[in-house]
C-alpha cells in the first residue's frame, strides 16, 4: 500500500489505478462471507407461489436472478433468471421448475480470488453461500466481487447518489437517502419523527420506516408518518437507498 501511494505521489500511476490495485490487494484476504448479502436480506422466490405473485416479486425487486426455494428457505432448488419468464408468454402452461438453472453453492470461507476464478470459469453470476453447518448464510454475485476492485457498480436500476442526502425535485417532492439521519429529516421538513419517550430509537430514516412498516420495504411501497408521505424509490441489499418524500396535503 505504501509503495502504491509513493508511486501515485511520483506520478507513476494515477489515482484510479492506485484505488483498483489496492482493491486487488485487499481482496486477497477477503472471503465470500465478508461481502455476501446475508440470508435475512435475500430476495427469494417460493416455487409454490402463484405465477402472478411470482411475477410481481420479480418486477418489484428488479433483480436479474433469483434463488428459488421449495418448502423451507434453506432448501434452494435452483436459480430463476428473470428473462426466462418471457418464455411463459409463449407457453403459459410451462412449469417454473423447467426454467430453473442449477444453483452454485460456496462456503463462507471461500476466498474472493478463487470465487472470481470460478465465476469466470463456470460462467456463473451468482452463488449461494452456506455456513459450516450447511445452512444458507447469504448470496454473492460476481458484481459483489468486482466491486471490491473497481468500487460501486451502478446498474440501470441504480439512482445517482450525488453528494448529500436530501434533494428537491421538480414536482415539489424530495429525494431522501435511506441513510439520512432521522434528526436531519426532522429538521429539513419541520416534523417530529422520533419514537415517543420510552420507544425504540432509530438513527436513520430507512431504519425507522422499515420498523414502522414491519418488514423490509420494497420498491414502490408507500408509508405515511408525521404528515410526510414516503415512497420507496430504490432498494439494495435489503435496505432502502432512496425515498421520495412529499408533505401530505392538509
Secondary structure by P-SEA (a helix, b strand, c coil): caaaaaaaaaccccaaaaaaaaaaaaacccccccccccccccccccccccaaaaaaaaaaacccbbbbbccccccccbbbbccccccccccccccccccccbbbbbcccccaaaaaaaaaaacccbbbbbcccccccccccaaaaaaaccccccccccccccccccccccccbbbbbccccaaaaaaaacccccccccccccccaaaaaaaaacccccccbbbbcccbbbbbcccccccccccccccccc
